């Protein structure tokens, strides 16, 4: 719908309304869409998701700090002070990134790589 809305300079709500009006099926809500990038702590090897040990260690540290009652801002400062690498080497940790890691990423438990 995003593409159609952009091409027709219409809102997504309008595009949706007309698709439904003309009986054009929408994507089922339960359809799983592939991620553009693997979640933090995971990587793809030969098409299979496996644990990225370095990122999983960082993720475990984030969860441990959060469980100790640290704020997201404190966790960001600790990671940056300890020079813990981000996925994009050389970049700094940001509040939004750490928040998303803690919110979206549960501790990985698949095959180690």
N, C-alpha and C positions, 0 to 999 in steps of 0.2 A: 504494500500500500504506500510506503514511503516514496518509492520510485514513481508510482503513478501520480501521487500528489505533487511531487516536485515537477514532473513533466507537464502536468496540466495546470499548474499554479492554483491548486485547490487544497483545501484542508483534508486531512486524513478522514475526518468525520464525514465530509461530503463524498469522498471516494468510496468509503465503506457503505454509505447509504445507497449509492447508485449501483455498486456491485451486488448488494443484496436485492435491490429493486429489479435488476435484470437477471437474477438467478445465477449469478457467477459465484461459484463456491469460494469461500475464504479458507485460509489455512486453518486446519483444526487447532484449537487452543492447546491440546495435549501433544502436538507434534514437537519433537525435540529438534532444535536447530543446533547445528554444530557451533562450538565456540570459535571465535576468530583466533583466540590464543588460549593455550591451556591455562588452567588455574594455577596460581602460585603454589609451588610444591610438587607439581607434576610436569612431565615432559612426554613427548611422543617418541617411541622407538619402534621402527618398522610398523607404524600404524597403531601400535598399542600404547595406552597410557601407563606409564610407570612412575614411581616416586623419584623425584629429583632430590637426592640426599641433602645437598647443600641448602636448597630452598626449604626443604622439610625441617631442617634444623633451625633455620631462621623462623619459620612459622611456629615451631614448638616454643621457641624463645618468646615470640610475640604473645602466644597464648599464656605462657607461664607468667609473663609480666602483667598481663591483663588480669589473670587470676589472683595476683598479688595486690590488685586494686589500683594499679597504675593507670593513668589516663592515656588516651590515644596520643596526646601531645608529648607526654613523658616517654612513651614507647618510641615515638619518632626520634626524639632527642637522643635517647639511649642508642638506638640503631645507628644514627648518624655519628654520634661520638665514638662508638666502637668501630666505625667504618665497615659495618656489615654491608656487603654488596647488595644492590637491588638487582632485579632481572636485567635492567639496562645498566650494565657496569659503568661506574663513574657517576651515575645519577644519585641524587639524595632521596631519602625517604620523605614522604609527605603524608599528612594526616589522612587525606582521602584514600591513599594507597593502603595504608595500614588498616584503616577502618574496613575497607573492602576485603582485605585478606582475612581479618578476624570475623567478618560477617558472612562472607561467601564461602570461605574455604574451611572445611572441617579437616581434621588431621588425616592425611592420606594413609591408606592401609593396604595398598595393592603391592605388587611385586617390586622389590627394590631394584634400582639400576645403578 
